[in-house]
């Protein structure tokens, strides 16, 4: 496998992981906002 192809695959995997992480982070932020509102 050429390094070019390998890099493309790694980039794709990295993108997928990053998207998942972003969703998780957004959910967590929403949650903490809700918590804050409850106590205010």
N, C-alpha and C positions, 0 to 999 in steps of 0.2 A: 504494500500500500504506500502510495507516495505521501510525503509529508503534507502536501497541499490538501489532499483528501482528508487526511487525519485531522488537520487543523479545522477544516470545515465541519467535520463531525463534532469535534470538541466544542467549537463555537455554538453549534446548534444545541448541544447538551447544556452548555453553560447558559444559553438564553432561556431554555426551558426552566432550569433551576432558578434563574433570576426572576422569571415571571411568577413562579410559585411563591418565592420568598416575598415578592412585592405584595402579592395577595394576602399572605399571612400577616405581613407587617401592617397593611391597611386594616385588616380585621382587628388586629390588636389595638390599633389607634382608635378605631371606632368604639371598641369595648371600653377603653380607658376614658374616652369622652363620656360615654354613658355613665360610667361609675362616678366620674366627677360631678355630673349633673344630678345624680341621685343625692349626693351629699351636700350640694350647694343650696 
